[in-house]
Amino acid sequence: MPGTAVIITTYNWPAALEAVLTGYLSQFHTPDELIIADDGSTDETREVVDGFRSRAPFPVKHVWHADQGFRAGAIRNRAIQVAEADYLIFTDGDCIPAPRFLEAHARLAETGWFLSGNRVLLSETFSRDMLEQKIPVDRWSWGDWLNSRRLKQINRLSPLFRLPLGAWYRHRLARQWEGAKTCNLSAWKQDLLAVNGFDEDYTGWGMEDSDLVLRLIRNGVFHKDARFAAAVFHIWHQENSRDQLEENQRRLQQLIDTDRIQARIGIEQAQSA
């Protein structure tokens, strides 16, 4: 298996981040490093990271930049730069990993491919109770999840099934960029550098992950499906502001209309700034 770095994007939700980080202490596969990509949080988040660092059996890095609005692409690029591992697994600070999340990404990693997994959505009430009571959902049994589905605390069970699917199924979405989300995505660092990382021209919520995977596919790095292997539990929250979505959709359409592979503003530009 390749050396792995987990990159977790977060912004001012320390209670959720603490629950997410705790989930990485019970993984079947231990990462070589874990990097918090912090999009401008206050000191309360730093305290959570420092507390976790003292418990974690692997190196923990905290990459931070000033709060200038939603700049997830920019802070992920900083995390890519500091990562020492060859294989990078992206997720968010509101997504608790299932116990075999890292093991599945590492096991399914393949030269010339990036991986995209899926998620189970937790309800608003259950999310609040889980955080307040520190319920360890990452260590739940099938009986617990069946009961949770019966109580409508989660939206579905299917991502939790672990099926030994072959190459045909995993590779069937090879050129499909739609649907891949950075809350559950992994790629080789060299492939991310080859397309200049995330495009920092995107500000506000939306489309920066679609932009990345479309450019990866154009550069010969194809979409491998990690469903029924690598799941995360997504904590409910109010939707992020969509005030920049129309502009970001316009930027993505501009990319679709060209054959561009490189991010317009990416890792290379940050290094030369």
N, C-alpha and C positions, 0 to 999 in steps of 0.2 A: 504493500500500500504506500502511496506517496506521503511525504511530509505535509501536514495540513495546518492552515491557519484559519481560525474562525474570525470573521469580521462582523461585528454587531453594531448597527447604526442606532443611535438613540438621541432623544431630545427631551430633557426636563420631565421625565417620568421615572423617578428613582425606584418607586415601589414595584413597577412592572419590570424594570431592569434587574432588580434584585431577584425576582422570581425566575427570570430568564437565565441569569447567571448561575443560580442554584441548580438549574437543570443540566448544566454542563459538568457538574460534579458527579452525576450518576450515569454518564455515558459509557457505553461498551467500548468505544474507541476514544482514547485521549488525544486531544489536539496537541500539536507541537507548540502552539502559541494561540492566544486569544487577544483580539484587538478590539477595543471599544472605539468606534468611529462616532465621536460626539459632536453634534451639529450646533454647539454653542450653549450647552447646559450650564446651570449654576453649580456652586460648590457642593450642593447636596448630592448631585450625581457623582462628583469626584470622590466623595466620602464612601459611597456604595462601591465604587470601583476599587478604592484602596482597601476596604474591608474584604472584598472578594479576593484581591491579590494575596492577602495574608493566608487565605484558606486553600487557594488553588494549587494543585500539584503540577502546574505548567506556567510558563511565563504569561503575564497579563500586561498589555500595553494600553495606554489611554491617549488617543490622538484627538485633539480638540482644536476648534477654531472659533472665533468670535461669532456671536449670534447676529447674523445679517439676513435673517429670513431663512426659508427652507432651502438648504444647499447640500442635500444628501449626496449628490454626485461628487461635489468637491471634497467632502470629508472622506468619502470612500476612496477617492484617489489618493489622499494622504495615507490612508490605511494600507492601500496596495503598495505604496512606496516603502513603508517601514516593515512590511511583512517579509520574513526571512524564509518561509516555507514555499515550496513549489506550487502547492495547490491551495486555492483560497475558497472558503465556504462563506457565502454572504447570507445574513439573516438580519432581523430587526429586534429592537429592544422591547417589543411587545409580542414576541413569538417564542414560546417555551419549546425546546426541542424534545421530541420523543426519544426514548432511551437509545435507540439505534440510529438516530439521525446522522451523527458524524460517521459512524461505521458504514452506513449505506452510501454516503457521498464518497468516502474514501474507496470503498470496494467497487463502486460503479465508475470511478474516474477512469477515463480512457483518452489516450492521445487523439487530438483532433475533434474533441467533443466538449461541450459544456453541459452541465446537468441542471434540470429544473424540477423541483418537487412541489408538493401541495400542502394544504393546511386544513385543520379543523377549527371552525369558528366557535368561540365560547360566547354564551349569551351575556347581555349586560349585567343582569343580576348575579349570575354565576361568576363572572369576571370580578365583580366587586367583592363577593364573598371569598373567592379564592385568594385575592390579594390581602384582604383584611385578616383572614384566618390562616394564611400561609399554607393552603392546601397543596400538597405535593403531587399535582396531577401527572408529572413526569414519571412517577413511580406507581401509578394506578394499575390495577389488574383489568382484565377484560370484563369482569363482572361489574367493576366500578363504572367503566365506560358505557356498558349496556344500560345500566341504571341511569346514568347521566343523560343518555339519549332518550330514554323513556320519559325523563323529567323535562325534556327539551332544553337542557343546559348547553347542548352542543348541536350543531346543525347537521352533522352526519358522522358515520363511523367508517366509511370506506377508506379514507386515507390511512387508517390504522392497520388495515390488512397488509401483511407482508407476504407477497407472492413471488415465487421464483420465476419471473418472466424472462424470456429469452431475448436475444439480440434483435429479432424482428420487431418485437413490441417496443423495446427501449429506443430503437432507432427510427421508428415510423414517422416521427415528427421532425426529421432532420432539418428541413428548411423552413419550419414554422417558427416565426418569431413572436407571434401573438400568444399571450398567456403566460409567458415566462416572467416571474416576479423575483425581485431581489430579496424578498423575505425568505426565499428558499431556493438558492441558486449557487452553483459552484463552477469554477473554471481554473485552468492553469494560469499562473501568474504571467508566464511568457506570452500567452495568447492575449491577455488583457493589455499588456504593454504594447503588443504589436498593433493594436487598434487605438492606442493613446488613452486607454481607460474610459471612464465615464465622461460624457460631454457636460462640462460645467456651464455651458450656455443655458442649460435648463435651470430655472429657479422656480420655487413653488412646487407643489405636489404634481406628480404625474409625468409619464412618458420617458423619463431618463433611462429606465430599465429596458424599455422596448427599443430605444435608440441603440443601447449597448449591444443587445443580442442580435439585432439586425446587422450591425456592423461586423460582429463576430462571424455570423453565417456567411456574409459576403467575403470574408477573409478565409473561408474554408474551415471554420470551426463550427460544427453542427450541433443541433439540439438533441440531447439524449434525455429521455423521460425517466424521472426518478420516482414517479408515483408508485404506490404500493411498496415502498421501501423507506423513503425519507419524509417523515411528516413533522410538522410543527403545530403547536396549539396557539392560535391567535387570540390574544386578549382583546375583548371589546373596548372600543373607545369612540368618541365622537369623530366624525370624518374630518380629515384635514381640510383646510381651506382650498377651494377649487378656483380661486381667483386668477391663477396663472394657467389654468388647464387649457383654455382656448389657445393661448399663445404657445404653450408647449406642444399642443396637437399640430399647430402650424409648423413648428420646428421639425417635428417628426415627419410631417408630410413632405417638407423640403428634402429631408434625407431620403425618403422613399422615391422621390422624383429624380434622384441622382444615383450615381454608383459609388458615392463616397464611403470610405472605410475608416478613416481617421476621425477622432473627435476634433471638433473645431477648436475648443478650449479644453485641454485635457492635461495629462500628467507632464508632457513635455513643456507646455506653456507655463505650468506652475514651477517647474524646475528652473526655467530661464527668467522668471519674473524677479 
